[in-house]
Amino acid sequence: MVGKLNRVIMRNKLKQYLLILCSLITFAHFYACEDTLLNNMVDDRVYLLKSGLNETQVYNFDQATAKVIVVKSGVGQTERKVRLDVSPNVLSAYNTANLTDYKALPTSVYTLQAGELNIPTDSREAVFEFIIDVVKYRAALANEPGVTFVIPCEVTNLNPGERDSAKMQTLVLPTIIEPYIYFSNPGFRTENNDITSKSQDILHFINKIEINYPANGAVQYTLGIPANSSSLIAEYNATHSSNYVMLPTDAVSLQTTGEIIQGVNYGNYTFQILKSKLANKYGKYLLPLKIEQVSQSKIHPTDNIVLIPFNYYE
């Protein structure tokens, strides 16, 4: 009996030892994998997002900004410090190597916000910003037509890693963009909007409105029927030998306010046509709409009006 009990005890101890051994093997394997993973990860490397000729769109906001972006890739366990200098030597070398004739933008046209930047351990980029004086820039272009102005930049990595280049070069070529909101299809719309006895009493329409810039938050806008609608229709009729008349205002239910959410460059505006409000059952109508207000940027000076045609017949 005692011998049998001892054998049971020995078997239980053996099971415990085996469990402990399996746990140790699993634990060791886990850390071996972790070490292998870290060994395969590359050290941090710093480089320009856009080296060489950097053609950049500069939106004419209150501050028109051209950017030079320095990127850090890799494990992300080190901090970097970088410095930007405007260098005529960079421009000379580029023109010689590429047989170009770019000219340095006068320093009075721009201001470098900060010449040295840190890229912290947990960060992936640093952004140098040039504030462009748009009026002076356009004056420089007008004074020397045919000249392409650039800002020649040399970025120095002040504490480079083994895989880093100590110095990096780029030429910033700004293109000024006026930030606008506008109708996607301005002017006279060419689609056929037919209304007949078989049409529903309320007709629903959706059209698109756009912006050409990266918005800082949602963009609110207001639509309306322009005060000079009659003259717009008369001008169109005279130019195109047509006989459109104004769509009765009480036949329109317009969504007068709308929003373009941040991260996209367009939104939809809607309106309804009330068929019962059209007294004449035969006719060609125009609905003029105008962008009247916007919460940021500007309204396009010509693409802010749309003329939507309707053909009503039984």
N, C-alpha and C positions, 0 to 999 in steps of 0.2 A: 504493500500500500504506500509505504514511504517512498519507495523507488519510483512508483508511478507518479506521485506528487512532485518529486524532484524533476522528473522528465517534463512535466507540464510547466514547471517554473522555468526550466531552461529554454523551452520553446518560446514562452512569453518574452523572456529576456532577449532571445535571438531576434524576435519580431521587432522589439524596441530598437535594437542595434541597427537592424536593417532600415527601419524608418528614419533613424538619425542619419545613417549613411546616405540614404536617398535625398534627404533634406540638404545635407552638405553638398552633394553633387549638383543639385538644382541651384543652390545658392552660388556655387562657384561658376556654374555655367552662365548664370544671369550676369554676373559681373564681368565674365570673360567677353560676353556679347556686348556689354556696355562699353568695355575698353576698346573692343574692335570698332564699334560705332564711332567712338571719339577719334580713333586713329584714322578712320576714313574721312572725317570732316576736315576740310581745308582751313588753313589759317585765314584770318581776315585779310581782305585785299581792298584797296581803295583805288577808284578810277573815276573818270568823268563819264557821266551819263551820255554826253554828246561831245566827242572830241572833234578836232578839225573844224570845218565850217559848221557853225551852229545857227541855222536860220530859225529864228524864234518869233512867234506872234506876240506882239505887245498890245494889249487892249487899253484903249484910251479911257481908263477910269480916272478917278481923282488922282491916283498915283499909277502911272504907266510903268510897269516893272518888267525888265528882262532878267532872266534867271540863268545862273550857271550851277548845275546840280552835280555834287560829288557823292558817289555811292560807295557804301562799305558793304561787302559781301563776305560770307564765311561763317565761322563758328559764332562770332559776335561776342568775344570775350576780351576785346581790347578797345581802348579809346584811341582816337586819332585827332590830330590837330592839323588844319590845313590853312594856307594863306594864299590869297589871290592878289596878283600884281598885274597892272596894265603894262604891257611890254611891247614897245616898238620893234624889238628884235624878233618877237614871235611873228609879227606881221611881215617883216622883211623876209624871214625864212620861208613863210608860207607862200608869199608871192613868187619867190624864186623857184620853189619846188613845184608849184602848180601853174606857173606862167600866167598868173593873175595880176590884177592891178588894183586891188582893194586899197582903200585909204582909211586911216585912223579917224574915227569919229572925234570931233573936238571935245576936249574934256569938259568944256562949259555946258555941253548938252546933257551930261549924265552925272549921277552921284552914286558911288559905291557905298552901300549901307554899312557894311562891316568887312574889313579886309582879312580878318582872321576868325575862324570858326572851329569849334570843337564838334567831333562826332562821338557822343558818349557811347559807353559799352553797349547799352541797350538800344541804340539808334542805328538806322541804316543809311542816313544821308545827311548832308549839309547843303544848304542852299544859299549861294551868294546872290544878292539882289542889286541890280542897277536901276535906279529911278531915272527914267527918261523924261526930259523936258520936251514934250511933243511939239510945242510951238517952235522951239529952237531947232529941233531935229528936222522939221519940215522946212524951216528957213534954210538950213544947211543944204538940204537936197535941192531946193529951188535955186540957191546960189551957184551950185555946181551940178547942173543936170548931167546925167549919164554916169556920175560917180557913185560907186557902191561903198558906203561907209560901214566899218566894222569896229568892234571893241576887241583888240587883241589881248588875250588873257593867258597868264601863266599861273597855274596852281601848283604850289609847293606843298608836299607832304612833309610836315615838320618832324614827325616821328614814324618814318616808314617801316613797314614790316619787310620780311625777306622777299615777298612776292610783289612788293609795291614798286611803282615808278616814283622816283623822288620828285620829278617835275612832269607836269601835264599841260598841254596847250589846247586852246580853243579860240576861235574867232566868232564873236557874237554879232550876228547880222539881224538887227531888229526890223520887223515889219509892223507898222502901226495899223491896228484894226479898230474901227469904230464899233463899239458894242451896241447892237440894235435888237429891238423886237420888231417883227414884221409878219405879215400874212404869208403863208407858204406859197399860195398862188394869188398874188395881188392883181389888181386891175380887173379886167373883164374875165369872168370864169367861162370856160368853153363847154362845160358839161350841159347836157339837156335835162332840165328839171321840168318835166311835163306834169300838168295837173288836169285831170279829166273827171267825168262823172263817176268813174270807177275808183278814183283815188279816195283814200281815207279822209275823214273830216279834218283830222289834225295830222300834218305831215312833219316828220322829224328829220333834221339835217345836222350833220357833224362835219366840221371843217378844222383845219390845222393852223396853228399859229406857232412861230418859232423864235428862238434867240440864237445868236451866233457867237456866244461867249460862255465861259464857265461861270455860272452864277454863284454868288455868295449867299446862299439861302434860296428860299422859294421866291419866284417872281410873280407878283400880282399885277394884273392889268385890267383895264376897263374898256369896253366896246360901246359904241353907240351909232346911231344913224346921223351922218354928217349934216350940218346945218345947210351946206350948199349942195344938197342932193339933187335939186332940180337942175342946177347949172351943170353938174356932172353928167346927168342923163342927157341933157340937151347937147352937150359937147360930144358925147359918145354917138348920139344919133346923127349929128351933123357930119362927123368923121366917117361913119360907117353906113350912112344912108339907111338907117333903121328907124323904127317907130316905137321904141320902148317907152313905157310910162312908169311912173313911180308906183311901187307896190304899196297899197294902203298901209299906213303905220299900225292901224288896229288889227291888221291881218297877220302881224308878226309878234311872236313872243320870243324875245331875245334874252339869252343869258348874258347880262351886261358885264359881269365880273368873272374872272377866271384866274387860274394859277398854274404856273409851270413849276413843278417840284424840282428841288435841287438834285443834280446828278443827271438830268436829261435836258435836251435842248428844244423840246416842243411840248405843246399841250393842245387839247381839243376845246373848241368852243361850239356851243349848240344853239339852235333856234328852231322854232316851230312855225309853220304856216297854217293859218286857220282858213280853210277853204270857204267856209260860210261867209267870211268877210269880204270875199271877192265879188263885187256886185256884177261886173261884166263877165259873162262866162266865156268870152273869147277875148284874148288879148295877150300882149307880150309885156311882162313886167320886169323891172329891175329893183333889186334890194341893195342899196349902197350901205356898207358898213365901214367904220373907221376905228382904228386904235386911238383912244383918247388919252389914256394915262398909263404909266408903268411905274412900278415901285423902285426899280433900279435900272441903270443904263439909259438908253435913249430910244425914241420911236423913230423908225426909218422914215426919212422925209418923203419918199415916193411909194414905198411898198406898205404903206399904212392904210390903204383904202382898197376895198374889193367891191366889185359890182357883180351880184349874183343874179343870173337871168332865170325867168320862169315863163313857160309857155302854157297858157290856160285855154283849153278847148274841150268841147263835149264830143 
